[in-house]
């Protein structure tokens, strides 16, 4: 572990040197401020790095991550990030990105206690409960798991649309579109779940279809 710690410090120095070789003003320009067009709400999983997945540079993506990419209305951390992104940075896109093989989603499909995280996973279990008839009808366990990952992302986009922050932005005519993606760990590709929303009208249409 000591070798790993030393290695990451050395990696930082090498990265700085490479960056300055390409552009002597690289860090000076970054220090002037940020105007990212995108907020990324993703999973904390170490295998899902937001910038690398979409080939974005530092300063192009504002990021919030938690276990299973959840949008919980009582989570002040997430709400603070969302508020800053929408009202200060004026991002134009918010992507909720889940991933196949998500440990948090998998844990929510079972009943085993794994510690304090049980309290967080309860929110994911609530999503399963909303769709349990459909999900339980899927016989293949892997297919059911993957489907639940996708459904969870969609539900988080819907919850994001219902936050007072997004509601106010839309009411004020702000250019803001919400998206739901799933990342494939074994392929590197993202799948757009086509739950793109940029107004309350589209949110209303979603609920009409679900009735």
Protein Blocks (a to p, Z undefined) as FASTA:
>chain_A
ZZmmmmmmmmmmmmmmmmmmmomklmmmmmnoccdfbdcdddfbfklcfklmnopaehia
ccdddehiiacfklmklmmmmmmmmmmnopabdcddddehiaklmmmmmmbdebjklmmm
mmmmmmmmmmmmmmmmpmblklmmmmmmmmmmmmmmmmmmmpmklmmmmmnopacddddd
dddfknopacdehiacfbfklmmmmmmmmZZ
